[in-house]
Amino acid sequence: MNYYYDIILNWNENIPYNFYEWNDYDYLELIKKIPLIKIKHKTLVDIWSNNIKINKEFLNNIKDKTLVSGKNSICKIDYACLFTDNKNVIALEFNETGESINRSKLLIDDEMNVLEVAYSLKEIELEYEIIKKLEENKDLRQENEVKKLINLEINNLYQNKELSKLRYLFYEYKGQKSEDIDEIFNTLNEELKSNFNKDFFRIYDIIKLSYHKV
């Protein structure tokens, strides 16, 4: 079996985050050693866009082969490996029945290094079953977080009748005043859903600052 050493992974249950969307508060793992498997391009495409189930033989081959650097010790991930088609790389973690449960993309430098190492590896025929297609999320992670916070804030302000704050956010976003609270609430919600733009990042910063304790 081939391995790759010293790599950082950011596990996610469904769609893995691109390296430029990783946050400081993500739980990153320093992988000291992980199996590296070279597969066909079509297989990687299936892995990229679906939850899969691998056969028992392959599962046993990678069992306890992934080592993680802990705070004071080296731990193991029961079933995990890197897959590559010599163009892209993705890390997958499996449960004891062989179903994929977590996945991670790589930092750009790590990916380039893995591709270089994998160039001379022998390609294997991976046996797998497609379980479920992953839902594609075209929004950037940061946009989703901005939408979530603003939506939560305007709903709370509306329900708690904090009308002056709601009017203020509306003015900062639209550049105009309104006394119609229902119109303000509905407009902000509609714009957030169908017309997300850079002005919402400014509203996001205003909301965050309003909760900042000096």
C-alpha positions, 0 to 999 in steps of 0.5 A: 500500500502507498501512503502520503505523510504530513497533510492537513484535512478539514473533514465535512459530512457532505460537500467539502470546503475549498481551501480558501473557505477554511476558517480559523475555527474549523477542526483541522486534523494534522494527518501524519500518515494516510493511504494514497489510492490512484483510481480512474477519473470516472471513479473520482467523479462518482466519489466527488459527487456521491456518498459511496459504499466500498467493499469489505476487502478494500475497507479491511486493507485501509483499516487503522492505516491513517494516523493523526497527530493529537495533542500529546499522542498519535491517534488512528482513524479507523477507515480513511484514505486519499483518492486521486486520478492524477488531476484532483485529490479528495480524502474520504472517511468511511464507517465500519460498513464501508459507507463514506461519512466524511470528506475533505479537500486539500490545501493547494500545496498539499494537493500539488505534492500529492499529485506529484507523488501519485504520478508513478503509482499504479491505478487500481479498479475500485469496487464501490456502490453509489448510495446517494447523490450529494446536494450541490451547493453553489454558494460560497461558505462565507455567503451562507454564513452571512445569509444565516446571520442576517436572516436570524437577526431580522427575524428576531428584531421583527418578532421582538418588535425592535423596530428602530434597529430594523429600520436602521438595517433597512436604511443602511442596506437600501439607503432610504427610510421607511416606516412600514415595518412589514415592508422592511421585513419582507423586502430584506428577506426577499432580497436576501433570498433572491438578490444577494449582493456585496451590500449584505456583507456590510449589514453582516459587519454592522450586526456583528459589531452590535453584539461586540462587547467592549 
